[in-house]
Amino acid sequence: MIDTVLFDLDGTIVDTNELIISSFMHVLEKHGLAPLTREEMIPKMGATLEQQLRHFSGLGDITALHKTYRSYNDEHHDAMVELFPHVEEVVRELHGKGIRLGVVTTKNKPGTIRVLDMFGLQKYMDAVITLNDVEHPKPHPEPVLKAVQLLGSDPARTLMVGDSPMDIQSAKAAGVLAAGVAWSLKGEKTLLEYKPDYILKDMHDLFSLVEQE
């Protein structure tokens, strides 16, 4: 039986998709760089901000781009971010059932805490592993393994839920179960190529998974 559920943040339980895309578009425009379409950006979403900025800009020094991104993102954050359907309800009920919960993200610590607090999710999460807490971010197994260790969980009874191939790769490398979310911008078909153990069509699907013997 699954007794631990780890969640990716952006694009999985928190809908930051439009904020992230518009932030990157703003950066490219402000710095006179070649524009990119949504479709060109989406495959790289899930990587660290620094990795994405380097990829989208082709630049080595992204200091100015990083500053522009943060400024725009912070300004528009609260107006453009929302939870995906049923997230708070499902997380609350899982916590009430005694399921250990955590967040494993490539987002930085301040941004992670900000959005968890914004939606009242922080109190349910017994482990929050961010970019600042690891040497090797996803798809490396370190972030997932660190959460498992912190929670005192058995990898074989742990499920990592994410919207990106990197989430699935990190989960598999760490020896935990992997679930992709059908609402991923990358598309269910793309996630299936990485052979997750489950695909969640709805957050409520988690209930049947944690009740399986």
GROMACS elastic network, one bead per residue, 0.5 to 0.9 nm:
[ bonds ]
;  ai    aj funct       b0    kb
    1   156     6  0.89053   500
    1   157     6  0.60603   500
    1   158     6  0.88025   500
    1   209     6  0.78130   500
    1   210     6  0.59900   500
    1   211     6  0.65694   500
    1   212     6  0.55347   500
    2     5     6  0.75052   500
    2    99     6  0.81302   500
    2   156     6  0.79421   500
    2   158     6  0.56397   500
    2   159     6  0.67562   500
    2   177     6  0.89209   500
    2   209     6  0.68833   500
    2   211     6  0.74750   500
    2   212     6  0.74949   500
    2   213     6  0.82579   500
    3    98     6  0.77846   500
    3    99     6  0.50482   500
    3   100     6  0.62334   500
    3   101     6  0.87332   500
    3   153     6  0.79236   500
    3   154     6  0.85208   500
    3   157     6  0.57813   500
    3   158     6  0.63162   500
    3   159     6  0.82646   500
    3   210     6  0.64639   500
    4    99     6  0.55143   500
    4   101     6  0.58168   500
    4   102     6  0.80245   500
    4   148     6  0.83263   500
    4   151     6  0.83263   500
    4   153     6  0.67685   500
    4   154     6  0.82122   500
    4   155     6  0.86368   500
    4   157     6  0.64708   500
    4   159     6  0.62323   500
    4   160     6  0.85797   500
    4   210     6  0.84202   500
    5    94     6  0.88476   500
    5    99     6  0.71260   500
    5   100     6  0.63014   500
    5   101     6  0.50591   500
    5   102     6  0.65155   500
    5   103     6  0.86182   500
    5   157     6  0.87947   500
    5   158     6  0.58311   500
    5   160     6  0.59850   500
    5   161     6  0.73093   500
    5   206     6  0.89342   500
    5   210     6  0.87207   500
    6   100     6  0.83199   500
    6   101     6  0.57345   500
    6   103     6  0.53906   500
    6   104     6  0.64501   500
    6   127     6  0.86001   500
    6   144     6  0.79569   500
    6   147     6  0.78979   500
    6   148     6  0.86829   500
    6   158     6  0.74810   500
    6   159     6  0.60655   500
    6   161     6  0.60708   500
    6   162     6  0.86647   500
    7    12     6  0.72316   500
    7    13     6  0.72890   500
    7   101     6  0.78283   500
    7   102     6  0.61782   500
    7   104     6  0.59141   500
    7   105     6  0.78657   500
    7   159     6  0.84626   500
    7   160     6  0.59156   500
    7   162     6  0.62501   500
    8    11     6  0.77895   500
    8    12     6  0.58050   500
    8    13     6  0.71203   500
    8    14     6  0.88796   500
    8   102     6  0.87646   500
    8   103     6  0.57625   500
    8   104     6  0.51604   500
    8   105     6  0.51896   500
    8   106     6  0.83055   500
    8   160     6  0.76175   500
    8   161     6  0.61437   500
    8   162     6  0.50093   500
    8   163     6  0.74258   500
    8   164     6  0.87737   500
    8   167     6  0.72087   500
    9    12     6  0.54359   500
    9    13     6  0.55021   500
    9    14     6  0.57566   500
    9    15     6  0.84860   500
    9    16     6  0.88937   500
    9   103     6  0.66651   500
    9   104     6  0.71538   500
    9   105     6  0.58278   500
    9   106     6  0.84553   500
    9   107     6  0.79365   500
    9   112     6  0.78179   500
    9   116     6  0.89855   500
    9   162     6  0.77964   500
    9   163     6  0.88961   500
   10    13     6  0.65974   500
   10    14     6  0.52225   500
   10    15     6  0.61720   500
   10    16     6  0.56852   500
   10    17     6  0.72311   500
   10    46     6  0.77322   500
   10   105     6  0.77514   500
   10   106     6  0.88357   500
   10   107     6  0.79404   500
   10   162     6  0.88169   500
   10   163     6  0.82288   500
   11    14     6  0.57370   500
   11    15     6  0.51681   500
   11    16     6  0.61665   500
   11    17     6  0.60839   500
   11    45     6  0.89306   500
   11    46     6  0.83319   500
   11    84     6  0.83949   500
   11   162     6  0.78155   500
   11   163     6  0.59704   500
   11   164     6  0.83207   500
   11   181     6  0.89817   500
   11   183     6  0.81069   500
   11   184     6  0.63449   500
   11   185     6  0.75017   500
   12    15     6  0.70524   500
   12    83     6  0.89579   500
   12    84     6  0.75618   500
   12   161     6  0.74396   500
   12   162     6  0.54898   500
   12   163     6  0.53062   500
   12   164     6  0.85759   500
   12   180     6  0.87129   500
   12   181     6  0.68118   500
   12   183     6  0.78418   500
   12   184     6  0.70270   500
   13    82     6  0.89588   500
   13    83     6  0.60371   500
   13    84     6  0.55991   500
   13    85     6  0.84571   500
   13    87     6  0.61820   500
   13    88     6  0.88614   500
   13   162     6  0.84643   500
   13   203     6  0.87645   500
   14    17     6  0.85647   500
   14    81     6  0.71219   500
   14    82     6  0.59604   500
   14    84     6  0.57704   500
   14    87     6  0.83107   500
   14   115     6  0.80537   500
   14   116     6  0.88651   500
   15    18     6  0.77843   500
   15    19     6  0.85563   500
   15    80     6  0.84805   500
   15    81     6  0.57927   500
   15    82     6  0.53088   500
   15    83     6  0.55523   500
   15    84     6  0.58085   500
   16    19     6  0.52853   500
   16    20     6  0.60913   500
   16    21     6  0.86533   500
   16    77     6  0.82784   500
   16    80     6  0.70443   500
   16    81     6  0.51329   500
   16    82     6  0.70310   500
   16    83     6  0.85387   500
   17    20     6  0.52974   500
   17    21     6  0.62242   500
   17    22     6  0.85758   500
   17    45     6  0.88806   500
   17    80     6  0.88751   500
   17    81     6  0.81836   500
   17   185     6  0.79612   500
   18    21     6  0.51709   500
   18    22     6  0.59413   500
   18    23     6  0.83085   500
   18    80     6  0.70987   500
   18    81     6  0.81390   500
   19    22     6  0.53075   500
   19    23     6  0.59783   500
   19    24     6  0.87008   500
   19    73     6  0.68229   500
   19    76     6  0.72735   500
   19    77     6  0.68129   500
   19    80     6  0.58069   500
   19    81     6  0.69641   500
   20    23     6  0.50745   500
   20    24     6  0.63368   500
   20    25     6  0.86962   500
   20    45     6  0.85937   500
   20    69     6  0.89960   500
   20    73     6  0.73751   500
   21    24     6  0.52858   500
   21    25     6  0.62429   500
   21    26     6  0.86360   500
   21    38     6  0.67845   500
   21    41     6  0.73498   500
   21    42     6  0.81583   500
   21    45     6  0.89343   500
   22    25     6  0.50018   500
   22    26     6  0.60618   500
   22    27     6  0.86170   500
   22    72     6  0.89274   500
   22    73     6  0.85765   500
   23    26     6  0.51259   500
   23    27     6  0.62917   500
   23    28     6  0.88134   500
   23    68     6  0.85465   500
   23    69     6  0.57875   500
   23    70     6  0.82803   500
   23    72     6  0.61702   500
   23    73     6  0.58559   500
   23    76     6  0.88806   500
   24    27     6  0.50626   500
   24    28     6  0.62871   500
   24    29     6  0.86338   500
   24    36     6  0.88292   500
   24    41     6  0.85515   500
   24    52     6  0.89241   500
   24    53     6  0.78038   500
   24    56     6  0.83280   500
   24    69     6  0.67154   500
   25    28     6  0.52737   500
   25    29     6  0.61941   500
   25    30     6  0.85797   500
   25    35     6  0.68822   500
   25    36     6  0.71683   500
   25    37     6  0.83782   500
   25    38     6  0.88236   500
   26    29     6  0.52006   500
   26    30     6  0.59812   500
   26    31     6  0.85174   500
   26    68     6  0.82178   500
   26    69     6  0.76177   500
   26    72     6  0.77225   500
   27    30     6  0.52601   500
   27    31     6  0.61431   500
   27    32     6  0.85021   500
   27    33     6  0.82311   500
   27    53     6  0.89501   500
   27    65     6  0.61554   500
   27    66     6  0.83772   500
   27    68     6  0.60800   500
   27    69     6  0.59083   500
   27    72     6  0.84321   500
   28    31     6  0.54201   500
   28    32     6  0.60880   500
   28    34     6  0.65894   500
   28    35     6  0.60461   500
   28    36     6  0.81086   500
   28    56     6  0.81814   500
   28    57     6  0.72175   500
   28    65     6  0.81280   500
   29    32     6  0.51918   500
   29    33     6  0.60832   500
   29    34     6  0.76304   500
   29    35     6  0.67479   500
   30    33     6  0.77565   500
   30    65     6  0.89277   500
   30    68     6  0.82578   500
   31    64     6  0.86440   500
   31    65     6  0.74703   500
   31    68     6  0.89483   500
   32    35     6  0.85151   500
   33    56     6  0.89959   500
   33    57     6  0.66750   500
   34    56     6  0.87300   500
   34    57     6  0.76819   500
   35    56     6  0.88333   500
   36    39     6  0.80824   500
   36    40     6  0.60524   500
   36    41     6  0.68695   500
   36    56     6  0.76871   500
   37    40     6  0.51915   500
   37    41     6  0.65001   500
   37    42     6  0.88438   500
   38    41     6  0.51416   500
   38    42     6  0.60736   500
   39    42     6  0.54788   500
   39    43     6  0.74369   500
   40    43     6  0.67460   500
   40    44     6  0.80532   500
   40    56     6  0.88619   500
   41    44     6  0.57629   500
   41    45     6  0.66190   500
   41    52     6  0.84644   500
   41    56     6  0.76084   500
   42    45     6  0.52146   500
   42    46     6  0.86437   500
   42   185     6  0.67901   500
   42   186     6  0.63755   500
   43    46     6  0.81975   500
   43   164     6  0.85653   500
   43   185     6  0.86039   500
   43   186     6  0.63712   500
   44    47     6  0.61262   500
   44    51     6  0.85781   500
   44    52     6  0.64020   500
   44    55     6  0.82870   500
   44    56     6  0.89192   500
   45    48     6  0.81124   500
   45    49     6  0.86081   500
   45    52     6  0.71757   500
   45   164     6  0.77108   500
   45   186     6  0.86760   500
   46    49     6  0.84877   500
   46    52     6  0.86397   500
   46   105     6  0.85110   500
   46   106     6  0.70116   500
   46   107     6  0.88200   500
   46   138     6  0.85621   500
   46   163     6  0.80297   500
   46   164     6  0.60065   500
   46   165     6  0.82512   500
   46   166     6  0.68602   500
   46   167     6  0.81421   500
   47    50     6  0.81808   500
   47    51     6  0.62007   500
   47    52     6  0.63392   500
   47   106     6  0.66340   500
   47   107     6  0.89066   500
   47   137     6  0.83799   500
   47   138     6  0.75363   500
   47   139     6  0.84742   500
   47   164     6  0.89279   500
   47   166     6  0.76002   500
   48    51     6  0.51988   500
   48    52     6  0.62895   500
   48    53     6  0.86682   500
   48   106     6  0.54218   500
   48   107     6  0.68258   500
   48   108     6  0.87626   500
   48   131     6  0.77180   500
   48   137     6  0.77580   500
   48   138     6  0.86322   500
   49    52     6  0.51378   500
   49    53     6  0.60868   500
   49    54     6  0.86010   500
   49    66     6  0.80980   500
   49   106     6  0.80200   500
   49   107     6  0.75857   500
   49   108     6  0.89035   500
   50    53     6  0.51775   500
   50    54     6  0.61960   500
   50    55     6  0.85645   500
   50    62     6  0.75748   500
   50    66     6  0.74980   500
   51    54     6  0.52979   500
   51    55     6  0.61577   500
   51    56     6  0.86174   500
   52    55     6  0.50734   500
   52    56     6  0.59747   500
   52    57     6  0.83565   500
   53    56     6  0.52311   500
   53    57     6  0.58787   500
   53    58     6  0.79776   500
   53    59     6  0.80728   500
   53    62     6  0.68435   500
   53    65     6  0.72948   500
   53    66     6  0.74620   500
   54    57     6  0.53277   500
   54    58     6  0.53869   500
   54    59     6  0.54800   500
   54    60     6  0.63593   500
   54    61     6  0.79818   500
   54    62     6  0.66687   500
   55    58     6  0.54318   500
   55    59     6  0.76967   500
   56    59     6  0.83091   500
   57    60     6  0.86120   500
   57    62     6  0.82714   500
   57    65     6  0.87751   500
   59    62     6  0.63853   500
   61    64     6  0.79176   500
   61    65     6  0.85040   500
   62    65     6  0.50603   500
   62    66     6  0.59007   500
   62    67     6  0.85868   500
   63    66     6  0.51963   500
   63    67     6  0.63962   500
   63    68     6  0.88288   500
   64    67     6  0.51752   500
   64    68     6  0.63050   500
   64    69     6  0.86470   500
   65    68     6  0.51172   500
   65    69     6  0.60816   500
   65    70     6  0.85990   500
   66    69     6  0.51051   500
   66    70     6  0.61670   500
   66    71     6  0.86068   500
   67    70     6  0.52419   500
   67    71     6  0.61810   500
   67    72     6  0.87177   500
   68    71     6  0.52015   500
   68    72     6  0.62360   500
   68    73     6  0.84102   500
   69    72     6  0.53876   500
   69    73     6  0.58794   500
   69    74     6  0.83911   500
   70    73     6  0.50688   500
   70    74     6  0.58512   500
   70    75     6  0.84021   500
   71    74     6  0.53697   500
   71    75     6  0.62227   500
   71    76     6  0.88162   500
   72    75     6  0.52045   500
   72    76     6  0.63039   500
   72    77     6  0.82868   500
   73    76     6  0.54259   500
   73    77     6  0.55676   500
   74    77     6  0.51821   500
   74    78     6  0.80326   500
   74   111     6  0.89362   500
   75    78     6  0.78510   500
   75    79     6  0.87123   500
   76    79     6  0.57137   500
   76    80     6  0.62148   500
   76    81     6  0.85686   500
   77    80     6  0.54868   500
   77    81     6  0.59901   500
   77   115     6  0.89200   500
   78    81     6  0.56632   500
   78    82     6  0.82024   500
   78   115     6  0.85797   500
   78   118     6  0.83008   500
   79    82     6  0.83897   500
   81   115     6  0.83846   500
   82   119     6  0.82176   500
   83    86     6  0.80229   500
   83    87     6  0.64501   500
   83    88     6  0.77514   500
   83   119     6  0.75862   500
   84    87     6  0.59422   500
   84    88     6  0.87658   500
   84   183     6  0.89028   500
   84   203     6  0.86614   500
   85    88     6  0.82334   500
   85    89     6  0.89323   500
   85   202     6  0.80728   500
   85   203     6  0.74775   500
   86    89     6  0.53241   500
   86    90     6  0.60226   500
   86    91     6  0.84691   500
   86   202     6  0.81312   500
   86   203     6  0.62170   500
   86   204     6  0.73488   500
   87    90     6  0.53262   500
   87    91     6  0.59844   500
   87    92     6  0.83899   500
   87   203     6  0.64062   500
   87   204     6  0.85980   500
   88    91     6  0.52399   500
   88    92     6  0.59523   500
   88    93     6  0.85385   500
   88   119     6  0.79112   500
   88   120     6  0.81107   500
   88   121     6  0.70836   500
   89    92     6  0.52396   500
   89    93     6  0.62078   500
   89    94     6  0.86350   500
   89   204     6  0.89549   500
   90    93     6  0.51503   500
   90    94     6  0.60331   500
   90    95     6  0.84672   500
   90   203     6  0.66276   500
   90   204     6  0.64068   500
   90   206     6  0.79126   500
   90   207     6  0.79745   500
   91    94     6  0.51658   500
   91    95     6  0.60990   500
   91    96     6  0.85256   500
   91   101     6  0.81124   500
   91   121     6  0.78861   500
   91   124     6  0.71932   500
   91   203     6  0.89198   500
   92    95     6  0.51842   500
   92    96     6  0.61830   500
   92    97     6  0.87808   500
   92   121     6  0.83439   500
   92   124     6  0.69177   500
   93    97     6  0.62330   500
   93    98     6  0.88168   500
   93    99     6  0.89144   500
   93   207     6  0.88606   500
   94    97     6  0.50647   500
   94    98     6  0.66115   500
   94    99     6  0.54643   500
   94   100     6  0.80507   500
   94   101     6  0.80759   500
   94   206     6  0.85122   500
   94   207     6  0.75685   500
   94   210     6  0.85641   500
   95    98     6  0.52448   500
   95    99     6  0.52931   500
   95   100     6  0.67152   500
   95   101     6  0.70160   500
   95   124     6  0.62590   500
   95   125     6  0.85236   500
   96    99     6  0.73602   500
   99   210     6  0.80910   500
  100   124     6  0.86134   500
  100   125     6  0.77545   500
  100   126     6  0.69058   500
  100   127     6  0.87566   500
  100   151     6  0.71811   500
  100   153     6  0.81891   500
  101   124     6  0.67489   500
  101   125     6  0.51317   500
  101   126     6  0.58629   500
  101   127     6  0.69265   500
  101   151     6  0.83213   500
  102   124     6  0.80012   500
  102   126     6  0.56162   500
  102   128     6  0.56238   500
  102   129     6  0.78142   500
  102   147     6  0.69704   500
  102   148     6  0.88513   500
  102   151     6  0.82634   500
  103   112     6  0.89441   500
  103   125     6  0.68415   500
  103   126     6  0.84837   500
  103   127     6  0.62877   500
  103   129     6  0.60480   500
  103   130     6  0.79347   500
  103   147     6  0.79658   500
  104   107     6  0.87754   500
  104   127     6  0.81410   500
  104   128     6  0.61557   500
  104   130     6  0.60946   500
  104   131     6  0.87342   500
  104   138     6  0.88060   500
  104   143     6  0.63493   500
  104   144     6  0.65075   500
  104   147     6  0.72114   500
  104   160     6  0.84479   500
  104   167     6  0.88452   500
  105   108     6  0.79262   500
  105   112     6  0.80018   500
  105   128     6  0.81221   500
  105   129     6  0.63353   500
  105   130     6  0.50480   500
  105   131     6  0.66612   500
  105   137     6  0.82180   500
  105   138     6  0.78811   500
  105   143     6  0.79073   500
  105   167     6  0.88011   500
  106   129     6  0.84574   500
  106   130     6  0.56856   500
  106   132     6  0.85165   500
  106   137     6  0.62958   500
  106   138     6  0.68676   500
  106   143     6  0.88802   500
  107   110     6  0.85239   500
  107   111     6  0.66077   500
  107   112     6  0.61859   500
  107   130     6  0.58096   500
  107   131     6  0.56426   500
  107   132     6  0.83114   500
  108   111     6  0.55599   500
  108   112     6  0.61374   500
  108   113     6  0.87599   500
  108   130     6  0.55774   500
  108   131     6  0.50495   500
  108   132     6  0.58580   500
  108   133     6  0.87563   500
  109   112     6  0.50966   500
  109   113     6  0.61527   500
  109   114     6  0.84813   500
  109   128     6  0.85525   500
  109   129     6  0.80393   500
  109   130     6  0.54757   500
  109   131     6  0.68185   500
  109   132     6  0.60389   500
  109   133     6  0.79953   500
  110   113     6  0.53249   500
  110   114     6  0.60481   500
  110   115     6  0.87871   500
  111   114     6  0.50616   500
  111   115     6  0.63823   500
  111   116     6  0.86644   500
  112   115     6  0.55031   500
  112   116     6  0.61998   500
  112   117     6  0.85488   500
  112   128     6  0.83668   500
  112   130     6  0.73160   500
  113   116     6  0.51054   500
  113   117     6  0.59230   500
  113   118     6  0.83248   500
  113   122     6  0.72964   500
  113   128     6  0.85991   500
  114   117     6  0.53353   500
  114   118     6  0.60404   500
  114   119     6  0.89094   500
  115   119     6  0.64666   500
  115   120     6  0.85263   500
  115   121     6  0.84182   500
  115   122     6  0.87781   500
  116   119     6  0.55464   500
  116   120     6  0.59979   500
  116   122     6  0.50399   500
  116   123     6  0.86455   500
  117   121     6  0.61712   500
  117   122     6  0.56275   500
  117   123     6  0.83815   500
  118   121     6  0.78530   500
  118   122     6  0.88250   500
  119   122     6  0.81028   500
  120   123     6  0.68266   500
  120   124     6  0.83818   500
  121   124     6  0.56277   500
  121   125     6  0.69188   500
  122   125     6  0.54257   500
  122   126     6  0.83195   500
  122   128     6  0.86676   500
  123   126     6  0.77754   500
  125   128     6  0.66723   500
  126   147     6  0.89742   500
  126   150     6  0.83713   500
  126   151     6  0.69599   500
  127   146     6  0.89574   500
  127   147     6  0.59146   500
  127   148     6  0.85435   500
  127   150     6  0.66226   500
  127   151     6  0.66433   500
  128   133     6  0.88853   500
  128   147     6  0.72847   500
  129   132     6  0.78827   500
  129   133     6  0.59084   500
  129   134     6  0.77246   500
  129   143     6  0.63276   500
  129   144     6  0.80464   500
  129   146     6  0.74300   500
  129   147     6  0.63952   500
  130   133     6  0.53476   500
  130   134     6  0.71575   500
  130   137     6  0.83309   500
  130   143     6  0.76562   500
  131   134     6  0.59302   500
  131   135     6  0.80102   500
  131   136     6  0.82880   500
  131   137     6  0.62362   500
  131   138     6  0.89252   500
  131   143     6  0.83701   500
  132   135     6  0.79744   500
  133   137     6  0.89439   500
  133   143     6  0.78897   500
  133   146     6  0.88374   500
  134   137     6  0.62994   500
  134   142     6  0.68930   500
  134   143     6  0.62810   500
  134   146     6  0.82267   500
  135   142     6  0.78181   500
  135   143     6  0.87058   500
  136   139     6  0.82672   500
  136   140     6  0.59572   500
  136   141     6  0.80222   500
  136   142     6  0.62151   500
  136   143     6  0.74185   500
  137   140     6  0.57372   500
  137   141     6  0.78666   500
  137   142     6  0.69057   500
  137   143     6  0.62352   500
  137   170     6  0.87596   500
  138   141     6  0.65162   500
  138   142     6  0.74422   500
  138   143     6  0.65977   500
  138   144     6  0.82025   500
  138   166     6  0.58051   500
  138   167     6  0.66052   500
  138   169     6  0.77412   500
  138   170     6  0.55176   500
  138   171     6  0.88525   500
  139   142     6  0.85620   500
  139   143     6  0.86855   500
  139   165     6  0.80489   500
  139   167     6  0.63299   500
  139   168     6  0.77863   500
  139   169     6  0.53988   500
  139   171     6  0.80905   500
  139   173     6  0.81768   500
  140   143     6  0.72265   500
  140   144     6  0.84370   500
  140   166     6  0.82544   500
  140   169     6  0.75164   500
  140   170     6  0.52248   500
  140   171     6  0.86709   500
  140   173     6  0.71044   500
  140   174     6  0.82165   500
  141   144     6  0.56048   500
  141   145     6  0.60075   500
  141   146     6  0.85146   500
  141   169     6  0.78641   500
  141   171     6  0.65379   500
  141   172     6  0.78086   500
  141   173     6  0.52296   500
  141   175     6  0.84781   500
  142   145     6  0.50916   500
  142   146     6  0.59209   500
  142   147     6  0.86293   500
  142   170     6  0.78225   500
  142   173     6  0.88845   500
  142   174     6  0.74029   500
  143   146     6  0.51458   500
  143   147     6  0.63806   500
  143   148     6  0.87576   500
  143   170     6  0.78295   500
  143   174     6  0.87986   500
  144   147     6  0.51864   500
  144   148     6  0.62313   500
  144   149     6  0.86285   500
  144   160     6  0.78282   500
  144   170     6  0.67529   500
  144   171     6  0.64540   500
  144   173     6  0.89520   500
  144   174     6  0.63646   500
  144   176     6  0.82821   500
  145   148     6  0.50280   500
  145   149     6  0.60780   500
  145   150     6  0.85116   500
  145   155     6  0.81291   500
  145   170     6  0.89828   500
  145   171     6  0.85588   500
  145   174     6  0.58255   500
  145   175     6  0.85628   500
  145   176     6  0.87850   500
  146   149     6  0.51306   500
  146   150     6  0.60746   500
  146   151     6  0.86001   500
  147   150     6  0.50638   500
  147   151     6  0.61381   500
  147   152     6  0.84623   500
  147   153     6  0.85386   500
  148   151     6  0.52374   500
  148   152     6  0.59938   500
  148   153     6  0.51900   500
  148   154     6  0.70823   500
  148   155     6  0.66792   500
  148   158     6  0.77050   500
  149   152     6  0.50118   500
  149   153     6  0.64580   500
  149   154     6  0.85239   500
  150   153     6  0.78657   500
  151   154     6  0.89956   500
  153   156     6  0.86277   500
  153   157     6  0.73634   500
  153   158     6  0.70165   500
  154   157     6  0.53525   500
  154   158     6  0.63788   500
  154   176     6  0.84505   500
  155   159     6  0.80486   500
  155   174     6  0.75015   500
  155   175     6  0.58841   500
  155   177     6  0.77449   500
  156   159     6  0.82885   500
  156   175     6  0.68198   500
  156   176     6  0.55327   500
  156   177     6  0.69624   500
  157   176     6  0.71868   500
  157   177     6  0.75835   500
  158   175     6  0.87885   500
  158   176     6  0.54231   500
  158   177     6  0.60442   500
  158   178     6  0.86034   500
  159   171     6  0.79363   500
  159   176     6  0.59456   500
  159   178     6  0.56265   500
  159   179     6  0.69493   500
  160   167     6  0.73049   500
  160   168     6  0.75388   500
  160   170     6  0.87296   500
  160   171     6  0.59862   500
  160   176     6  0.68972   500
  160   177     6  0.61106   500
  160   179     6  0.60865   500
  160   180     6  0.85081   500
  161   167     6  0.72557   500
  161   168     6  0.79334   500
  161   171     6  0.86984   500
  161   177     6  0.86582   500
  161   178     6  0.61095   500
  161   180     6  0.58885   500
  161   181     6  0.71318   500
  161   200     6  0.85864   500
  162   165     6  0.80392   500
  162   166     6  0.83180   500
  162   167     6  0.52983   500
  162   168     6  0.69726   500
  162   178     6  0.78694   500
  162   179     6  0.64065   500
  162   180     6  0.51927   500
  162   181     6  0.61464   500
  162   184     6  0.82727   500
  163   166     6  0.84382   500
  163   167     6  0.69599   500
  163   168     6  0.84301   500
  163   179     6  0.85045   500
  163   180     6  0.55338   500
  163   181     6  0.53543   500
  163   182     6  0.77674   500
  163   183     6  0.75498   500
  163   185     6  0.76214   500
  163   186     6  0.74504   500
  163   187     6  0.85896   500
  163   188     6  0.88620   500
  163   191     6  0.76887   500
  164   167     6  0.53171   500
  164   168     6  0.68676   500
  164   169     6  0.88484   500
  164   180     6  0.73228   500
  164   181     6  0.85563   500
  164   184     6  0.72501   500
  164   185     6  0.87121   500
  164   186     6  0.71017   500
  164   190     6  0.87925   500
  164   191     6  0.68517   500
  165   168     6  0.51613   500
  165   169     6  0.61119   500
  165   170     6  0.85451   500
  165   180     6  0.82582   500
  165   186     6  0.87632   500
  165   190     6  0.78032   500
  165   191     6  0.58536   500
  165   192     6  0.88774   500
  165   193     6  0.85294   500
  165   194     6  0.64108   500
  165   196     6  0.89791   500
  166   169     6  0.50244   500
  166   170     6  0.59806   500
  166   171     6  0.84358   500
  167   170     6  0.52232   500
  167   171     6  0.61161   500
  167   172     6  0.86465   500
  167   178     6  0.77384   500
  167   179     6  0.86283   500
  167   180     6  0.81126   500
  168   171     6  0.51074   500
  168   172     6  0.61439   500
  168   173     6  0.85256   500
  168   177     6  0.84984   500
  168   178     6  0.54893   500
  168   179     6  0.70870   500
  168   180     6  0.71501   500
  168   191     6  0.80415   500
  168   194     6  0.68101   500
  168   195     6  0.79139   500
  168   196     6  0.61615   500
  168   197     6  0.89963   500
  169   172     6  0.52496   500
  169   173     6  0.60648   500
  169   174     6  0.85280   500
  169   178     6  0.84100   500
  169   194     6  0.73612   500
  169   196     6  0.87621   500
  170   173     6  0.51662   500
  170   174     6  0.61438   500
  170   175     6  0.86930   500
  170   176     6  0.88005   500
  170   178     6  0.87972   500
  171   174     6  0.51256   500
  171   175     6  0.62603   500
  171   176     6  0.52681   500
  171   177     6  0.63603   500
  171   178     6  0.56918   500
  171   179     6  0.89349   500
  172   175     6  0.50550   500
  172   176     6  0.58300   500
  172   177     6  0.67137   500
  172   178     6  0.67461   500
  172   196     6  0.83864   500
  173   176     6  0.77846   500
  174   177     6  0.88980   500
  177   196     6  0.77008   500
  177   197     6  0.62036   500
  177   198     6  0.83014   500
  178   195     6  0.85475   500
  178   196     6  0.50939   500
  178   197     6  0.52993   500
  178   198     6  0.65295   500
  178   199     6  0.86334   500
  179   196     6  0.54582   500
  179   197     6  0.58086   500
  179   199     6  0.53402   500
  179   200     6  0.66588   500
  180   183     6  0.88214   500
  180   184     6  0.78794   500
  180   188     6  0.76077   500
  180   191     6  0.63523   500
  180   192     6  0.79405   500
  180   196     6  0.62725   500
  180   197     6  0.82041   500
  180   198     6  0.64059   500
  180   200     6  0.61902   500
  180   201     6  0.89468   500
  181   184     6  0.57082   500
  181   187     6  0.87068   500
  181   188     6  0.72385   500
  181   191     6  0.83109   500
  181   198     6  0.85767   500
  181   199     6  0.56249   500
  181   201     6  0.64149   500
  181   202     6  0.77323   500
  181   203     6  0.84456   500
  182   185     6  0.85758   500
  182   187     6  0.66867   500
  182   188     6  0.50859   500
  182   189     6  0.88530   500
  182   191     6  0.85062   500
  182   199     6  0.63542   500
  182   200     6  0.58414   500
  182   201     6  0.51531   500
  182   202     6  0.76338   500
  183   186     6  0.84050   500
  183   187     6  0.70511   500
  183   188     6  0.74697   500
  183   200     6  0.84854   500
  183   201     6  0.73535   500
  183   202     6  0.83005   500
  184   187     6  0.53761   500
  184   188     6  0.68113   500
  184   191     6  0.84612   500
  185   188     6  0.84720   500
  186   189     6  0.81142   500
  186   190     6  0.62370   500
  186   191     6  0.73356   500
  187   190     6  0.55178   500
  187   191     6  0.66598   500
  187   192     6  0.89010   500
  188   191     6  0.51662   500
  188   192     6  0.61650   500
  188   193     6  0.88837   500
  188   199     6  0.78401   500
  189   192     6  0.51755   500
  189   193     6  0.66869   500
  190   193     6  0.54253   500
  190   194     6  0.74862   500
  191   194     6  0.55859   500
  191   195     6  0.71612   500
  191   196     6  0.72120   500
  191   199     6  0.85485   500
  192   195     6  0.50780   500
  192   196     6  0.63102   500
  192   199     6  0.81021   500
  193   196     6  0.82101   500
  195   198     6  0.84209   500
  196   199     6  0.69977   500
  199   205     6  0.88759   500
  200   203     6  0.65887   500
  200   204     6  0.82935   500
  200   205     6  0.58941   500
  200   206     6  0.74367   500
  201   204     6  0.83719   500
  201   205     6  0.68928   500
  202   205     6  0.56020   500
  202   206     6  0.81140   500
  203   206     6  0.59702   500
  203   207     6  0.82714   500
  204   207     6  0.57643   500
  204   208     6  0.78668   500
  205   208     6  0.57369   500
  205   209     6  0.67958   500
  206   209     6  0.50839   500
  206   210     6  0.62964   500
  206   211     6  0.86306   500
  207   210     6  0.54989   500
  207   211     6  0.63204   500
  207   212     6  0.88681   500
  208   211     6  0.51880   500
  208   212     6  0.63101   500
  209   212     6  0.53972   500
  209   213     6  0.88292   500
  210   213     6  0.81898   500
